[in-house]
Amino acid sequence: MKNVVVEKSIEVALLIIEYCEALENSKKFVIAKQLLKSGTSIGANIHEAQNAESKADFIHKIKIATKELEETKYWLILCEKSKNYPVNSVLNNKVKELGLILYKILSTSIKSR
């Protein structure tokens, strides 16, 4: 069965990796490292949530994924507002899409406790 949030998280992680490689090629190592960590951690936590031990564990892992998503948004905003960093609109939109899905999953899961 198709799992949209898992697929979207992989798509975002791959775009993050590609963008961070471009940043590193431009010698933007500090932000590239931070963004790579938070951006790929989103999907790692979503994947962990798929095998959660309980509903509470699932919610906890999704909450961690949303925290990593917010950190990722922060680094992308810095890149967008800096005149010396490339902007990747596709990546920004995919991160926003993933966020909408994650927050919906979180609110639905909390309501159905």
C-alpha positions as CSV (number, residue, x, y, z in Angstrom):
1,M,0.0,0.0,0.0
2,K,1.2,3.5,-0.9
3,N,2.3,5.6,2.1
4,V,2.2,9.3,1.0
5,V,4.1,10.7,3.9
6,V,6.9,8.2,3.6
7,E,7.2,8.8,-0.1
8,K,7.1,12.6,0.3
9,S,9.8,12.4,3.1
10,I,12.1,10.5,0.7
11,E,11.5,13.0,-2.1
12,V,12.3,15.9,0.3
13,A,15.4,14.2,1.6
14,L,16.7,13.6,-1.9
15,L,16.1,17.2,-2.8
16,I,17.8,18.3,0.5
17,I,20.9,16.2,-0.4
18,E,21.1,17.7,-3.8
19,Y,20.7,21.2,-2.5
20,C,23.3,20.7,0.2
21,E,25.7,19.3,-2.3
22,A,25.2,22.6,-4.3
23,L,25.8,24.6,-1.2
24,E,29.0,22.7,-0.4
25,N,30.2,23.2,-4.0
26,S,29.8,27.0,-3.2
27,K,31.7,26.5,0.0
28,K,28.6,27.1,2.2
29,F,29.6,24.3,4.5
30,V,28.0,25.4,7.8
31,I,24.5,25.8,6.6
32,A,24.8,22.8,4.3
33,K,25.7,20.6,7.2
34,Q,22.9,21.9,9.4
35,L,20.3,21.6,6.6
36,L,21.4,18.1,5.7
37,K,21.0,16.9,9.3
38,S,17.6,18.4,9.9
39,G,16.3,17.8,6.4
40,T,17.1,14.1,6.3
41,S,16.1,13.6,9.9
42,I,12.5,14.4,9.0
43,G,12.2,11.2,6.9
44,A,14.2,9.1,9.4
45,N,11.7,9.9,12.1
46,I,8.7,9.3,9.8
47,H,10.2,5.9,9.0
48,E,10.7,5.1,12.7
49,A,7.0,6.1,13.3
50,Q,5.9,3.4,10.9
51,N,7.0,0.8,13.4
52,A,6.0,2.6,16.6
53,E,5.4,0.5,19.7
54,S,2.2,2.4,20.6
55,K,0.1,5.3,19.6
56,A,2.0,7.5,22.0
57,D,5.3,6.4,20.5
58,F,3.9,7.1,17.0
59,I,2.8,10.6,18.1
60,H,6.2,11.2,19.7
61,K,8.1,10.3,16.5
62,I,5.9,12.4,14.3
63,K,6.4,15.4,16.7
64,I,10.1,14.9,16.4
65,A,9.7,14.9,12.6
66,T,7.7,18.2,12.8
67,K,10.5,19.7,14.9
68,E,13.1,18.7,12.3
69,L,10.8,20.1,9.6
70,E,10.6,23.5,11.4
71,E,14.4,23.5,11.7
72,T,14.7,22.7,8.0
73,K,12.3,25.6,7.2
74,Y,14.5,27.9,9.3
75,W,17.7,27.1,7.4
76,L,15.9,27.4,4.0
77,I,14.5,30.8,5.1
78,L,18.1,31.9,5.9
79,C,19.2,30.8,2.5
80,E,16.3,32.5,0.8
81,K,16.9,35.8,2.6
82,S,20.7,35.8,2.1
83,K,21.9,37.4,-1.1
84,N,24.8,34.9,-1.4
85,Y,22.8,31.6,-1.3
86,P,20.8,30.0,-4.1
87,V,17.0,29.7,-3.7
88,N,15.4,26.4,-4.5
89,S,11.6,27.0,-4.9
90,V,10.9,23.4,-5.6
91,L,12.5,22.3,-2.4
92,N,10.8,25.0,-0.4
93,N,7.4,24.0,-1.8
94,K,8.0,20.2,-1.1
95,V,9.0,21.0,2.5
96,K,5.8,23.0,2.9
97,E,3.7,20.2,1.4
98,L,5.3,17.6,3.7
99,G,4.6,19.9,6.6
100,L,0.9,20.1,5.8
101,I,0.7,16.3,5.7
102,L,2.7,15.9,8.9
103,Y,0.6,18.4,10.9
104,K,-2.6,16.8,9.7
105,I,-1.3,13.3,10.8
106,L,-0.3,14.8,14.1
107,S,-3.6,16.5,14.8
108,T,-5.7,13.4,13.7
109,S,-3.5,11.1,15.8
110,I,-3.9,13.3,18.9
111,K,-7.7,13.6,18.5
112,S,-8.1,9.8,18.1
113,R,-6.2,9.0,21.3
